[in-house]
Amino acid sequence: MFTASWTASPQRPSEGFTPNWSREGFWRQSLRQVVRLSAGGGLVRVRLSHAYGESPVRVAGASVGRAGEGAAVRPGSLTPLTFGGAAGVAIPARGEVVSDAVRLAVAAGESVTVTLYFDAATGPATFHAQAFASGHRGEGDLSQASGGEGFDAVSESWYFLSAVETDAGRADAVALLGDSITDGFGSTVGADRRWSDALAKRTGRPVLNAGIGGNLLLNDSAWYGDGGVRRLRRDVLGLPGVDTLVVLLGLNDIGFSETDEQPTYKPAPVVEAAELIAGHRELLRQGRTAGLRVIGGTLLPFGGSDHWGEHAAKVSHELNEWIRCAGEYDAVVDLNRALADPEDPDRLRPAYDFGDHLHPNDAGYEVMAEVLAIAL
């Protein structure tokens, strides 16, 4: 039985997030991406997504291996990937492909590299903007090279790679559906300190991060991905081994309508708690139809941030009270109270604040993982 061990939710190619290769894509170049697995096994396969592509993308060669230093692969572990027995594959426009399974012994918590070589121009690349980890690009076909030489450009985004799966033989993965807080904004770059990473360490279960920075519950955005109610099926329900869904969404719906100053999301309608509750109920319906246990997370305190205001305070309080008290979720994890400043409950405790009064730091993400581990 295969289980998703790592995931990244696809986003449309866009500008910003420098350095960003999504608009230009790749041509006669190799891309080596390093990801941390949350479930081990003896077989590995990868998913490649071109969810926002207008034409097929050809991958001429690919490999997987145990990560070494930088762009290097640990000696003796580099393993060619095949697709239906072939060394290359065309990822269809608005589609995905899954590689054949290959033998590679990996452990939970270990990092692997996935290398893709593109011999023809890809055009704009489906990507995940905020990886908080380094990806490496080099000229020519380096897909079968163990050393890191030749990979001379670095980006903190993931491209085309949407999942790594292992034959963990278990079906107890936890999927976190959220925005930049789930994505890991504010955590130490390159250190795997998101709350998904901390949760995997605490529980020993596979944990899948389906966060997108800026993501909304109700609406789609050019920069911030499809809304949660639309992308849940693609980003979570289609993955193998998932049995629990954790929802932490709605803060950007509230905050963007409060400021009305988000140039990448127009229009920014004023949102009410009833609309957000309806969105949460739709996620509950989809999750339960798929047979998942669904846990609701209260929105973190965000007083003093650029998302805060009188209306934002009212709606966030109403939504959190519904999550806590309505009894519609299978369980509730009260992240709001766990991270609140005792002196001002509308604000993050200073020890957990990244500095923008909106995102936690590494310590805050550890507390979130601890509270969720108890709920699980």
One Martini backbone bead per residue (centre of mass of N, CA, C, O) as a GRO file, in nm:
protein
  376
    1MET     BB    1   0.094   0.038   0.025
    2PHE     BB    2   0.044   0.364  -0.055
    3THR     BB    3   0.187   0.679   0.072
    4ALA     BB    4   0.180   0.989   0.138
    5SER     BB    5   0.485   1.187   0.237
    6TRP     BB    6   0.463   1.434   0.027
    7THR     BB    7   0.352   1.781  -0.031
    8ALA     BB    8   0.237   2.019  -0.299
    9SER     BB    9   0.048   2.279  -0.392
   10PRO     BB   10  -0.068   2.396  -0.672
   11GLN     BB   11   0.021   2.675  -0.895
   12ARG     BB   12   0.022   2.943  -1.068
   13PRO     BB   13   0.190   3.114  -1.269
   14SER     BB   14   0.411   3.380  -1.142
   15GLU     BB   15   0.501   3.654  -1.004
   16GLY     BB   16   0.743   3.678  -0.791
   17PHE     BB   17   0.913   3.513  -0.563
   18THR     BB   18   1.213   3.567  -0.541
   19PRO     BB   19   1.327   3.346  -0.727
   20ASN     BB   20   1.135   3.291  -1.040
   21TRP     BB   21   1.058   3.020  -1.288
   22SER     BB   22   0.753   2.997  -1.387
   23ARG     BB   23   0.734   3.183  -1.641
   24GLU     BB   24   0.988   3.070  -1.807
   25GLY     BB   25   1.091   2.806  -1.723
   26PHE     BB   26   1.229   2.527  -1.920
   27TRP     BB   27   1.556   2.462  -2.101
   28ARG     BB   28   1.796   2.251  -2.099
   29GLN     BB   29   1.725   2.158  -1.794
   30SER     BB   30   1.784   2.105  -1.447
   31LEU     BB   31   1.587   1.984  -1.159
   32ARG     BB   32   1.656   2.005  -0.805
   33GLN     BB   33   1.464   1.859  -0.536
   34VAL     BB   34   1.403   1.904  -0.184
   35VAL     BB   35   1.251   1.660   0.040
   36ARG     BB   36   1.054   1.577   0.328
   37LEU     BB   37   0.974   1.289   0.482
   38SER     BB   38   0.693   1.115   0.675
   39ALA     BB   39   0.746   0.836   0.518
   40GLY     BB   40   0.855   0.524   0.477
   41GLY     BB   41   1.052   0.281   0.271
   42GLY     BB   42   1.130   0.075  -0.034
   43LEU     BB   43   0.935   0.256  -0.208
   44VAL     BB   44   0.916   0.496  -0.487
   45ARG     BB   45   0.708   0.779  -0.587
   46VAL     BB   46   0.593   1.030  -0.825
   47ARG     BB   47   0.437   1.351  -0.865
   48LEU     BB   48   0.323   1.537  -1.154
   49SER     BB   49   0.223   1.877  -1.214
   50HIS     BB   50  -0.005   2.058  -1.473
   51ALA     BB   51  -0.269   2.224  -1.381
   52TYR     BB   52  -0.176   2.516  -1.552
   53GLY     BB   53  -0.153   2.406  -1.834
   54GLU     BB   54  -0.167   2.453  -2.202
   55SER     BB   55   0.061   2.232  -2.240
   56PRO     BB   56   0.267   1.998  -2.271
   57VAL     BB   57   0.527   1.833  -2.073
   58ARG     BB   58   0.862   1.736  -2.108
   59VAL     BB   59   1.028   1.457  -1.965
   60ALA     BB   60   1.348   1.313  -2.029
   61GLY     BB   61   1.441   1.296  -1.717
   62ALA     BB   62   1.478   1.097  -1.403
   63SER     BB   63   1.523   1.117  -1.036
   64VAL     BB   64   1.617   0.951  -0.722
   65GLY     BB   65   1.736   1.042  -0.383
   66ARG     BB   66   1.945   1.081  -0.129
   67ALA     BB   67   2.025   1.345   0.047
   68GLY     BB   68   2.266   1.576   0.060
   69GLU     BB   69   2.460   1.833   0.000
   70GLY     BB   70   2.263   2.033  -0.128
   71ALA     BB   71   2.264   1.897  -0.462
   72ALA     BB   72   2.341   1.635  -0.351
   73VAL     BB   73   2.386   1.280  -0.360
   74ARG     BB   74   2.400   1.001  -0.214
   75PRO     BB   75   2.591   0.750  -0.239
   76GLY     BB   76   2.418   0.492  -0.419
   77SER     BB   77   2.103   0.634  -0.453
   78LEU     BB   78   2.071   0.683  -0.740
   79THR     BB   79   1.749   0.672  -0.923
   80PRO     BB   80   1.581   0.598  -1.182
   81LEU     BB   81   1.302   0.713  -1.353
   82THR     BB   82   0.981   0.591  -1.453
   83PHE     BB   83   0.715   0.575  -1.724
   84GLY     BB   84   0.592   0.301  -1.824
   85GLY     BB   85   0.918   0.225  -1.870
   86ALA     BB   86   1.003   0.512  -1.931
   87ALA     BB   87   1.226   0.785  -1.916
   88GLY     BB   88   0.984   0.946  -2.028
   89VAL     BB   89   0.738   1.228  -2.023
   90ALA     BB   90   0.407   1.360  -2.059
   91ILE     BB   91   0.252   1.629  -1.926
   92PRO     BB   92  -0.052   1.717  -1.918
   93ALA     BB   93  -0.268   1.942  -1.957
   94ARG     BB   94  -0.417   1.971  -1.655
   95GLY     BB   95  -0.224   1.745  -1.528
   96GLU     BB   96  -0.089   1.415  -1.439
   97VAL     BB   97   0.184   1.211  -1.307
   98VAL     BB   98   0.306   0.875  -1.235
   99SER     BB   99   0.542   0.694  -1.138
  100ASP     BB  100   0.725   0.447  -1.100
  101ALA     BB  101   0.834   0.221  -0.891
  102VAL     BB  102   1.121   0.236  -0.674
  103ARG     BB  103   1.413   0.134  -0.527
  104LEU     BB  104   1.418   0.298  -0.195
  105ALA     BB  105   1.553   0.351   0.106
  106VAL     BB  106   1.345   0.514   0.350
  107ALA     BB  107   1.290   0.755   0.605
  108ALA     BB  108   1.146   0.909   0.837
  109GLY     BB  109   1.275   1.242   0.793
  110GLU     BB  110   1.389   1.215   0.519
  111SER     BB  111   1.572   1.331   0.244
  112VAL     BB  112   1.498   1.400  -0.100
  113THR     BB  113   1.567   1.379  -0.445
  114VAL     BB  114   1.433   1.545  -0.741
  115THR     BB  115   1.503   1.493  -1.090
  116LEU     BB  116   1.465   1.711  -1.380
  117TYR     BB  117   1.455   1.688  -1.743
  118PHE     BB  118   1.449   1.948  -2.004
  119ASP     BB  119   1.463   1.943  -2.365
  120ALA     BB  120   1.212   2.126  -2.370
  121ALA     BB  121   1.006   2.371  -2.368
  122THR     BB  122   0.767   2.440  -2.112
  123GLY     BB  123   0.693   2.688  -2.014
  124PRO     BB  124   0.492   2.759  -1.793
  125ALA     BB  125   0.505   2.665  -1.442
  126THR     BB  126   0.394   2.466  -1.227
  127PHE     BB  127   0.371   2.566  -0.875
  128HIS     BB  128   0.530   2.635  -0.550
  129ALA     BB  129   0.618   2.918  -0.410
  130GLN     BB  130   0.650   2.842  -0.083
  131ALA     BB  131   0.897   2.631   0.043
  132PHE     BB  132   1.135   2.687   0.246
  133ALA     BB  133   1.333   2.577   0.018
  134SER     BB  134   1.573   2.437  -0.192
  135GLY     BB  135   1.629   2.479  -0.537
  136HIS     BB  136   1.790   2.337  -0.839
  137ARG     BB  137   1.976   2.467  -1.127
  138GLY     BB  138   2.082   2.330  -1.453
  139GLU     BB  139   2.269   2.266  -1.723
  140GLY     BB  140   2.139   2.016  -1.865
  141ASP     BB  141   2.194   1.671  -1.802
  142LEU     BB  142   2.160   1.590  -1.434
  143SER     BB  143   1.983   1.337  -1.347
  144GLN     BB  144   2.258   1.128  -1.312
  145ALA     BB  145   2.390   1.317  -1.097
  146SER     BB  146   2.531   1.315  -0.777
  147GLY     BB  147   2.638   1.576  -0.788
  148GLY     BB  148   2.625   1.943  -0.749
  149GLU     BB  149   2.742   2.005  -1.004
  150GLY     BB  150   2.583   2.268  -1.206
  151PHE     BB  151   2.408   2.383  -0.971
  152ASP     BB  152   2.377   2.750  -1.004
  153ALA     BB  153   2.069   2.769  -0.906
  154VAL     BB  154   1.825   2.930  -0.680
  155SER     BB  155   1.510   2.827  -0.524
  156GLU     BB  156   1.195   2.882  -0.315
  157SER     BB  157   1.062   2.659  -0.509
  158TRP     BB  158   0.824   2.444  -0.661
  159TYR     BB  159   0.830   2.220  -0.959
  160PHE     BB  160   0.571   1.996  -1.052
  161LEU     BB  161   0.605   1.889  -0.771
  162SER     BB  162   0.343   1.720  -0.555
  163ALA     BB  163   0.461   1.418  -0.484
  164VAL     BB  164   0.558   1.167  -0.238
  165GLU     BB  165   0.571   0.806  -0.236
  166THR     BB  166   0.521   0.521  -0.020
  167ASP     BB  167   0.542   0.179   0.113
  168ALA     BB  168   0.417   0.203   0.423
  169GLY     BB  169   0.140   0.046   0.487
  170ARG     BB  170  -0.055   0.305   0.541
  171ALA     BB  171  -0.377   0.490   0.668
  172ASP     BB  172  -0.274   0.778   0.867
  173ALA     BB  173  -0.288   1.042   0.730
  174VAL     BB  174  -0.228   1.397   0.763
  175ALA     BB  175  -0.414   1.676   0.643
  176LEU     BB  176  -0.327   2.020   0.575
  177LEU     BB  177  -0.557   2.286   0.533
  178GLY     BB  178  -0.423   2.603   0.406
  179ASP     BB  179  -0.213   2.864   0.443
  180SER     BB  180   0.068   3.027   0.539
  181ILE     BB  181   0.072   2.882   0.813
  182THR     BB  182   0.093   2.599   0.685
  183ASP     BB  183   0.329   2.657   0.482
  184GLY     BB  184   0.551   2.835   0.688
  185PHE     BB  185   0.544   3.118   0.754
  186GLY     BB  186   0.826   3.209   0.970
  187SER     BB  187   1.003   2.993   0.927
  188THR     BB  188   1.292   2.833   0.891
  189VAL     BB  189   1.484   2.820   0.633
  190GLY     BB  190   1.569   2.480   0.570
  191ALA     BB  191   1.450   2.337   0.867
  192ASP     BB  192   1.174   2.211   0.904
  193ARG     BB  193   0.940   2.419   1.095
  194ARG     BB  194   0.675   2.341   1.051
  195TRP     BB  195   0.383   2.208   1.172
  196SER     BB  196   0.404   1.950   1.003
  197ASP     BB  197   0.685   1.862   1.099
  198ALA     BB  198   0.624   1.858   1.406
  199LEU     BB  199   0.394   1.649   1.389
  200ALA     BB  200   0.553   1.411   1.273
  201LYS     BB  201   0.746   1.387   1.513
  202ARG     BB  202   0.527   1.346   1.741
  203THR     BB  203   0.346   1.097   1.592
  204GLY     BB  204   0.464   0.920   1.334
  205ARG     BB  205   0.300   1.042   1.106
  206PRO     BB  206   0.178   1.121   0.824
  207VAL     BB  207   0.232   1.457   0.682
  208LEU     BB  208   0.034   1.690   0.490
  209ASN     BB  209   0.098   1.983   0.299
  210ALA     BB  210  -0.194   2.207   0.206
  211GLY     BB  211  -0.051   2.484   0.172
  212ILE     BB  212  -0.119   2.841   0.085
  213GLY     BB  213  -0.020   3.138   0.035
  214GLY     BB  214  -0.316   3.338   0.068
  215ASN     BB  215  -0.539   3.155   0.103
  216LEU     BB  216  -0.875   3.076   0.039
  217LEU     BB  217  -1.186   2.945   0.098
  218LEU     BB  218  -1.394   3.074  -0.138
  219ASN     BB  219  -1.167   3.193  -0.336
  220ASP     BB  220  -0.997   3.274  -0.608
  221SER     BB  221  -0.642   3.322  -0.711
  222ALA     BB  222  -0.377   3.407  -0.896
  223TRP     BB  223  -0.163   3.367  -0.654
  224TYR     BB  224  -0.337   3.184  -0.412
  225GLY     BB  225  -0.521   3.003  -0.548
  226ASP     BB  226  -0.748   2.793  -0.500
  227GLY     BB  227  -0.998   2.746  -0.322
  228GLY     BB  228  -1.065   2.524  -0.079
  229VAL     BB  229  -1.339   2.413  -0.200
  230ARG     BB  230  -1.185   2.336  -0.479
  231ARG     BB  231  -0.893   2.188  -0.390
  232LEU     BB  232  -0.937   1.941  -0.207
  233ARG     BB  233  -0.956   1.709  -0.410
  234ARG     BB  234  -0.669   1.742  -0.534
  235ASP     BB  235  -0.480   1.794  -0.257
  236VAL     BB  236  -0.619   1.531  -0.088
  237LEU     BB  237  -0.838   1.309  -0.188
  238GLY     BB  238  -0.619   1.184  -0.412
  239LEU     BB  239  -0.455   1.067  -0.181
  240PRO     BB  240  -0.275   0.826  -0.034
  241GLY     BB  241  -0.353   0.742   0.318
  242VAL     BB  242  -0.585   0.922   0.405
  243ASP     BB  243  -0.782   0.998   0.730
  244THR     BB  244  -0.709   1.313   0.792
  245LEU     BB  245  -0.857   1.640   0.830
  246VAL     BB  246  -0.725   1.976   0.849
  247VAL     BB  247  -0.876   2.295   0.919
  248LEU     BB  248  -0.716   2.631   0.819
  249LEU     BB  249  -0.955   2.869   0.732
  250GLY     BB  250  -1.033   3.246   0.664
  251LEU     BB  251  -0.836   3.481   0.725
  252ASN     BB  252  -0.812   3.607   0.434
  253ASP     BB  253  -1.104   3.669   0.385
  254ILE     BB  254  -1.107   3.876   0.614
  255GLY     BB  255  -0.846   4.053   0.563
  256PHE     BB  256  -0.892   4.144   0.266
  257SER     BB  257  -1.167   4.292   0.328
  258GLU     BB  258  -1.048   4.492   0.533
  259THR     BB  259  -0.826   4.636   0.348
  260ASP     BB  260  -0.855   4.648   0.028
  261GLU     BB  261  -0.511   4.600  -0.064
  262GLN     BB  262  -0.512   4.355  -0.283
  263PRO     BB  263  -0.382   4.336  -0.602
  264THR     BB  264  -0.420   4.001  -0.634
  265TYR     BB  265  -0.731   4.057  -0.514
  266LYS     BB  266  -1.009   4.089  -0.733
  267PRO     BB  267  -1.229   4.134  -0.549
  268ALA     BB  268  -1.299   4.243  -0.190
  269PRO     BB  269  -1.521   4.113  -0.018
  270VAL     BB  270  -1.733   4.126   0.228
  271VAL     BB  271  -1.721   3.906   0.499
  272GLU     BB  272  -1.910   3.660   0.662
  273ALA     BB  273  -1.958   3.411   0.880
  274ALA     BB  274  -2.174   3.251   0.718
  275GLU     BB  275  -1.992   3.201   0.471
  276LEU     BB  276  -1.766   3.047   0.617
  277ILE     BB  277  -1.942   2.823   0.730
  278ALA     BB  278  -2.028   2.715   0.454
  279GLY     BB  279  -1.740   2.639   0.369
  280HIS     BB  280  -1.686   2.438   0.597
  281ARG     BB  281  -1.924   2.250   0.526
  282GLU     BB  282  -1.811   2.170   0.250
  283LEU     BB  283  -1.557   2.034   0.357
  284LEU     BB  284  -1.702   1.830   0.530
  285ARG     BB  285  -1.855   1.691   0.305
  286GLN     BB  286  -1.612   1.600   0.136
  287GLY     BB  287  -1.456   1.446   0.356
  288ARG     BB  288  -1.683   1.243   0.439
  289THR     BB  289  -1.730   1.121   0.158
  290ALA     BB  290  -1.416   1.012   0.175
  291GLY     BB  291  -1.383   0.903   0.490
  292LEU     BB  292  -1.303   1.136   0.679
  293ARG     BB  293  -1.158   1.289   0.932
  294VAL     BB  294  -1.266   1.612   1.075
  295ILE     BB  295  -1.072   1.899   1.166
  296GLY     BB  296  -1.094   2.199   1.351
  297GLY     BB  297  -0.942   2.523   1.328
  298THR     BB  298  -0.874   2.792   1.484
  299LEU     BB  299  -0.808   3.106   1.454
  300LEU     BB  300  -0.564   3.301   1.490
  301PRO     BB  301  -0.434   3.555   1.620
  302PHE     BB  302  -0.434   3.917   1.454
  303GLY     BB  303  -0.369   4.147   1.618
  304GLY     BB  304  -0.194   4.421   1.455
  305SER     BB  305  -0.238   4.353   1.175
  306ASP     BB  306  -0.321   4.397   0.831
  307HIS     BB  307  -0.602   4.217   0.895
  308TRP     BB  308  -0.707   4.417   1.100
  309GLY     BB  309  -1.036   4.493   1.253
  310GLU     BB  310  -1.353   4.533   1.335
  311HIS     BB  311  -1.468   4.320   1.139
  312ALA     BB  312  -1.257   4.102   1.180
  313ALA     BB  313  -1.315   4.054   1.476
  314LYS     BB  314  -1.609   3.967   1.452
  315VAL     BB  315  -1.578   3.728   1.249
  316SER     BB  316  -1.362   3.560   1.397
  317HIS     BB  317  -1.524   3.513   1.654
  318GLU     BB  318  -1.767   3.371   1.521
  319LEU     BB  319  -1.616   3.140   1.386
  320ASN     BB  320  -1.477   3.022   1.639
  321GLU     BB  321  -1.737   2.957   1.793
  322TRP     BB  322  -1.842   2.755   1.589
  323ILE     BB  323  -1.610   2.556   1.593
  324ARG     BB  324  -1.627   2.496   1.903
  325CYS     BB  325  -1.974   2.464   1.945
  326ALA     BB  326  -2.139   2.310   1.709
  327GLY     BB  327  -2.037   1.998   1.651
  328GLU     BB  328  -1.940   1.932   1.340
  329TYR     BB  329  -1.682   1.845   1.414
  330ASP     BB  330  -1.498   1.575   1.524
  331ALA     BB  331  -1.285   1.800   1.599
  332VAL     BB  332  -1.096   2.038   1.806
  333VAL     BB  333  -0.842   2.296   1.756
  334ASP     BB  334  -0.732   2.556   1.980
  335LEU     BB  335  -0.519   2.781   1.854
  336ASN     BB  336  -0.598   3.050   1.964
  337ARG     BB  337  -0.554   2.990   2.274
  338ALA     BB  338  -0.259   2.871   2.252
  339LEU     BB  339  -0.139   3.168   2.113
  340ALA     BB  340  -0.233   3.368   2.308
  341ASP     BB  341  -0.228   3.659   2.475
  342PRO     BB  342  -0.303   3.709   2.802
  343GLU     BB  343  -0.318   4.036   2.773
  344ASP     BB  344  -0.420   3.981   2.449
  345PRO     BB  345  -0.623   3.759   2.279
  346ASP     BB  346  -0.596   3.905   1.982
  347ARG     BB  347  -0.297   3.822   2.024
  348LEU     BB  348   0.000   3.716   1.992
  349ARG     BB  349   0.234   3.577   2.149
  350PRO     BB  350   0.547   3.701   2.144
  351ALA     BB  351   0.698   3.413   2.146
  352TYR     BB  352   0.515   3.335   1.861
  353ASP     BB  353   0.608   3.584   1.691
  354PHE     BB  354   0.750   3.672   1.392
  355GLY     BB  355   0.645   4.014   1.363
  356ASP     BB  356   0.338   4.056   1.213
  357HIS     BB  357   0.088   3.940   1.389
  358LEU     BB  358   0.024   3.652   1.206
  359HIS     BB  359   0.282   3.476   1.232
  360PRO     BB  360   0.454   3.225   1.332
  361ASN     BB  361   0.706   3.073   1.474
  362ASP     BB  362   0.870   2.802   1.562
  363ALA     BB  363   0.737   2.793   1.845
  364GLY     BB  364   0.444   2.815   1.746
  365TYR     BB  365   0.444   2.557   1.572
  366GLU     BB  366   0.494   2.364   1.806
  367VAL     BB  367   0.230   2.423   1.956
  368MET     BB  368   0.037   2.338   1.735
  369ALA     BB  369   0.136   2.041   1.725
  370GLU     BB  370   0.074   1.970   2.018
  371VAL     BB  371  -0.233   2.019   2.011
  372LEU     BB  372  -0.295   1.824   1.775
  373ALA     BB  373  -0.179   1.564   1.893
  374ILE     BB  374  -0.395   1.547   2.110
  375ALA     BB  375  -0.645   1.535   1.919
  376LEU     BB  376  -0.533   1.266   1.773
   0.00000   0.00000   0.00000
